[in-house]
Amino acid sequence: MKHFQMISAVSGLTLVAGFLTFVACKTTTDTVTPDTSGTTSTTTTIGTGVPDVYKKLYGATEIYVEGANIVIKTKGRPDHKSPYYQGTQWESTLYAAYDGSNTRFSVNPNRIKEVNLTFKIPMNPAVDAAHSATPMGAIGVSLNGVAFYNQYAAMGAPLTNEINGFDQYEGHPQQQGQYHYHVEPTYLTAAKGKEALLGFLLDGFPVYGPKENGKTITNADLDKYHGHTGATADYPNGIYHYHITAEDPYINGSGFYGKSGTVTQ
């Protein structure tokens, strides 16, 4: 018998709705509507024993402990508006024409779809001497359930041209409709702050925004894996963590710092 805590989250705000007991395949859903102006809502099932830091992943549908891993399930769909919602079932509430600052912006032919993603990451990450390369596709998960991708476009090409298809919140969908961020997710940094926790990579190490202690982080402040060790608001005793920067590789450098977990869909 497992106990789960149901949380309804809108734009990162959470309300506790009580505890439910899951027996065999029978489940119960409790829906809470917070007083907020957010654009989409997600009901998150939180398993017992999940550390508080992972509860910040408000875009997840389910988070639970499995052995030495944290399992995070998401639909991969952004909770902010985008031109890539045009022609989808969410168009009436989530479509917005591009209003960003890139004068070269051109919408790509893809449209946002929901994708069932299951991230299984180490709950207690540790350095890995192999430092395996980041894969094409998802390399981590952001707070709103959207995947992080590495610094390459399809076939390992640089983002030079692809970046002109990023919407006003710096994301876009690939051919199968999976929306993702290669660079700073500005919707999250605007809502949470430039120094905030933004998500986790597959090796379990956290990803933070482009500022730390009031300073804008550059690549020179980070190692080749695009991180460093130090105390953060979530880890006051210190932890290795990645930072998003304005320079390539943006989120991650020459491989994972720790042993990578998995992502499946």
C-alpha positions in Angstrom: 0.0 0.0 0.0 1.4 3.4 -1.0 0.4 6.8 0.2 0.6 9.8 -2.1 0.0 13.5 -1.5 -2.0 15.2 -4.2 -1.0 18.8 -5.1 -2.6 21.0 -7.6 0.0 23.5 -9.1 -0.6 26.5 -11.3 2.4 28.5 -12.6 4.5 27.0 -9.7 2.0 27.7 -6.9 1.0 24.6 -4.8 -1.8 23.7 -2.5 -2.0 20.6 -0.4 -5.2 18.7 -1.1 -4.8 15.9 1.4 -3.6 12.3 1.4 -4.9 9.4 -0.8 -4.3 5.7 -0.5 -3.6 3.8 -3.7 -4.7 0.1 -3.6 -3.9 -2.1 -6.6 -5.1 -0.2 -9.7 -7.8 1.8 -8.0 -7.1 5.5 -7.6 -8.9 8.6 -6.6 -8.3 12.1 -7.9 -8.8 15.2 -5.8 -8.8 18.5 -7.7 -8.0 21.9 -6.2 -8.3 25.2 -8.0 -5.9 27.7 -6.5 -6.7 31.4 -6.6 -4.2 32.3 -9.3 -4.1 33.7 -12.9 -2.0 31.0 -14.2 -2.6 29.6 -17.7 -2.6 25.8 -17.0 -2.9 23.6 -14.0 -1.2 20.3 -13.1 -2.2 17.9 -10.3 0.9 16.3 -9.0 1.0 13.0 -7.1 3.8 13.1 -4.5 5.0 9.8 -3.0 6.1 9.4 0.6 9.7 10.1 1.3 10.2 12.6 -1.6 12.6 15.4 -0.4 11.0 18.8 -0.4 13.4 20.2 -3.1 11.8 17.9 -5.8 8.3 19.2 -4.9 9.3 22.4 -6.6 8.8 20.5 -9.9 5.2 21.9 -10.2 4.8 20.7 -13.8 5.2 17.0 -12.9 2.3 14.7 -12.9 3.9 12.3 -10.5 7.0 12.2 -8.3 8.1 9.2 -6.2 11.1 7.4 -4.8 12.1 4.1 -6.4 15.1 2.6 -4.7 18.0 5.1 -4.9 16.2 7.2 -7.6 13.6 9.9 -7.8 11.1 9.2 -10.6 9.6 12.3 -12.2 6.7 11.9 -14.7 5.6 14.8 -16.9 3.6 15.6 -20.0 6.3 17.9 -21.3 4.0 20.7 -22.2 4.8 24.3 -21.2 2.4 26.3 -19.0 3.1 29.5 -20.8 1.8 30.9 -24.0 3.6 30.3 -27.3 3.1 30.7 -31.1 3.6 27.0 -31.2 0.1 26.4 -29.7 -1.5 27.6 -32.9 -3.6 24.8 -34.4 -3.6 22.7 -31.3 -6.4 21.9 -28.8 -5.0 24.5 -26.4 -4.9 27.4 -29.0 -7.8 29.3 -27.5 -6.1 29.8 -24.1 -2.4 29.3 -24.8 -1.6 30.6 -28.3 0.2 34.0 -28.5 2.0 35.5 -31.4 5.7 36.0 -31.0 6.5 39.2 -29.2 10.1 38.7 -28.3 13.2 40.7 -29.2 14.7 38.4 -32.0 14.1 40.3 -35.2 15.0 37.1 -37.1 12.4 35.0 -35.4 10.5 32.6 -37.8 8.0 30.0 -36.5 9.0 26.5 -37.4 6.4 24.0 -38.8 6.1 22.0 -35.6 3.4 22.3 -33.0 3.3 21.5 -29.3 2.0 18.1 -28.3 1.9 16.3 -24.9 4.5 13.7 -24.5 4.7 11.2 -21.6 8.2 11.6 -20.2 9.6 9.5 -17.2 12.8 10.8 -15.7 14.6 8.5 -13.3 17.5 10.3 -11.6 19.8 9.6 -8.7 18.4 11.0 -5.4 21.9 11.3 -4.1 24.0 12.2 -7.1 27.7 11.7 -7.1 30.6 12.6 -9.5 31.2 10.0 -12.2 34.7 9.7 -13.6 33.3 8.7 -17.0 31.4 12.0 -17.5 29.2 10.5 -20.2 28.2 12.8 -23.1 24.8 14.4 -23.0 22.4 12.7 -25.5 20.4 14.3 -28.2 16.9 14.8 -26.8 16.1 15.3 -23.1 19.0 15.8 -20.8 17.0 17.0 -17.8 13.7 18.4 -16.6 12.7 21.9 -15.7 10.3 23.0 -12.9 7.3 23.2 -15.3 7.9 19.7 -16.7 9.5 20.8 -19.9 12.7 19.0 -21.0 16.1 20.6 -21.1 18.1 19.8 -24.3 21.8 20.3 -24.8 23.6 22.9 -26.9 23.1 21.2 -30.2 20.4 21.2 -32.9 19.6 18.1 -34.9 22.6 16.0 -36.1 24.8 17.8 -33.6 24.7 21.1 -35.5 25.2 24.4 -33.6 22.1 26.4 -32.6 23.1 29.3 -34.8 20.0 28.9 -37.1 17.7 26.9 -34.8 17.8 29.7 -32.2 15.8 31.9 -34.6 12.8 29.5 -34.0 12.8 29.9 -30.2 9.6 31.6 -29.0 9.4 34.5 -26.6 10.2 32.2 -23.7 13.2 30.7 -25.5 11.7 27.2 -26.2 10.3 25.4 -29.2 8.9 22.0 -30.2 10.9 19.4 -32.2 9.4 17.4 -35.1 7.3 15.1 -32.8 5.9 18.1 -30.9 8.1 17.8 -27.8 8.6 21.3 -26.5 12.0 21.9 -24.9 14.6 24.5 -23.8 18.2 24.6 -25.0 18.9 27.9 -23.3 17.5 30.0 -20.3 13.8 29.4 -19.8 12.9 33.0 -19.4 9.3 32.3 -18.3 10.7 30.5 -15.2 13.5 33.0 -14.4 10.9 35.8 -14.7 8.6 34.0 -12.3 11.1 32.4 -9.9 14.1 34.7 -10.2 17.5 34.6 -11.9 19.1 32.8 -9.0 16.4 30.2 -8.5 16.4 26.4 -8.9 15.2 25.7 -12.4 15.3 21.9 -12.5 17.6 18.9 -12.6 19.7 17.1 -15.2 19.6 13.3 -15.7 22.6 12.9 -13.3 20.5 14.3 -10.5 22.4 17.5 -10.0 20.4 20.7 -9.8 20.3 23.4 -12.5 20.2 27.1 -11.4 19.6 30.3 -13.2 22.2 32.7 -14.6 22.9 34.6 -11.3 24.5 33.6 -8.0 24.8 35.9 -5.0 23.8 38.8 -7.2 26.5 38.1 -9.8 25.8 37.1 -13.4 27.5 33.8 -14.0 29.7 33.4 -17.1 31.4 30.3 -18.5 34.6 31.4 -16.8 33.0 30.8 -13.4 32.2 27.2 -14.3 34.1 24.0 -15.1 33.9 22.2 -18.4 30.7 20.5 -17.4 29.1 23.9 -16.8 28.8 23.8 -13.1 30.6 24.2 -9.8 30.3 23.2 -6.1 28.9 25.6 -3.5 26.0 26.3 -1.1 22.6 27.2 -2.6 19.3 28.1 -1.0 18.1 24.5 -1.5 21.4 22.9 -0.5 22.9 25.1 2.3 25.6 22.4 3.0 26.8 22.7 -0.6 26.4 20.6 -3.7 27.7 20.5 -7.3 25.2 22.4 -9.5 24.9 23.6 -13.0 24.2 27.2 -14.0 22.4 28.4 -17.2 24.5 31.1 -18.9 24.0 33.3 -22.0 26.9 31.6 -23.7 27.3 28.2 -25.4 26.9 25.5 -24.0 24.1 27.4 -22.1 23.0 24.6 -19.8 25.6 21.8 -19.9 29.2 21.4 -21.2 31.3 18.4 -22.1 29.2 15.7 -20.5 27.4 15.0 -17.2 29.2 15.7 -14.0 27.5 12.7 -12.4 26.3 9.3 -13.5 23.4 9.8 -15.7 19.9 8.4 -15.0 17.4 7.7 -17.7 14.5 9.3 -19.5 11.9 7.3 -21.4 8.6 8.1 -23.2 
